[in-house]
Amino acid sequence: MHETIGFIGLGNMGEPIAANLLHAGYRQRVYNRTKSKTARLAREGASVVDHPADVAEPGGIVLTMLADDRTLEEICYAQPSFVDRLGSGGVHLSLSTISPATARKLAKHHEEHNVEYVASPVFGRPEAAATKKLFVCTSGPAEAKKRAQPIQAAISQGVFDFGADAGAANVVKLCGNFLVAASIEALAELLTLAEKNGVSKKAVAEMIGKFSPLHAGYANLMAEGRFEPAGFRLALGMKDVNLIMDTAASSVTPMPLASLLHDRWLTGIAKGRENLDWSAIALDVDENAGIRAEAAP
C-alpha cells in the first residue's frame, strides 16, 4: 500500500486522475470547492476534507489540478495553507496549466516553507485522463521529481523531464497547447473550405482520422457540431492563449499566429460560447464563410 497523498481540484481532469491514483493503491484525502464532485471518490475510499489545507500530511505529497494561476495562488497562499501543513520534506505536484512566471514564484514560496515544488502539467483531455493516457511534462528539484515519478507514471503513458527550472515544464505545456490551438484553427478552416465546395465535413474528418490520428478527435467534433459536453471549455482555451501571448511578450518572441488565435478565441467568448468545447471556434469560421453555424443538439 502506498502512502496517503492529498488532492485538490476534482474537475473534468482532476477527478479521473485522482480515481486512477486510488486504483493504483494511493490512499487519498481530497478537497474540491464543489463538494458534490467528491462523491465518486468517497465511494471508492477517499477521505473528503472541508478545507484544502487538510489534505496534507507533514512531509507528504499534495497534487493540485486547478483552473488557473489565480486559483492556484489563492490555495497556496491561504492562511493556513496546505503548503504550511506539508512543511519540511513535503512535495507539491502542480498539474495545472499556469504561466511559467507563476510557477517560479510559487517555487520560491514553497522553498521558504522547506517544501519542494514540482511542475507537472499534463497533456490530454478527460478521456485520456480516465484511461491513464496522459503525457506529463515535469520540472523541479531532482529528488522531489524522483519521489513524484511513481505517481506521474500511474496517471500517464509518458513523463518528460525538462530540468530544474520550475517554469520550464509550463513553457513546454504552453508550447504544446499552442500547437493544439493552431491545429484546431487549421481543421476548422479546412472543413469549412470543404463544405463550401460541396464536400461533406464528415467524410473529410473520416479521411483525416485515417492518416492523422492526432487530429481525428477534433475533426470529428467539428464535423458533427458536437461541442457539448466540453472536454476543455473555450473559456479555458482563452486563458491558455492569453498565457501564450504573455509568455511570448515577456521573452520578446513574435508569434503572429498566436495573435490570430487570440482574436478567434476572443470572438467565441464574445458570442457567448465560453462553456462549449474549445473546438467550437469552428462555428465562427463557418459564420465568416457565410455558413449558418449550429451546434449539435
Protein Blocks (a to p, Z undefined) as FASTA:
>chain_A
ZZddddehjafklmmmmmmmmmnopacddddfblmlmmmmmmnopacdfbfklmpcghia
cddddfblklmmmmmmpccdfklmnmgoiacddfbdcdfklmmmmmmmmmmnopacddfb
deddfklmmnopaccddeddfklmmmmmmmmmmmccbdcdebjblklmmmmmmmmmmmmm
mmmmmmmmmmmmmmmnopafklmmmmmmmmmmmlmmmmmmmmnopabccfbdfklmmmmm
mmmmmmmmmnopacfklmmmmmmmmmmmmnopmmgcfklmmmmmmmmnopacdddZZ
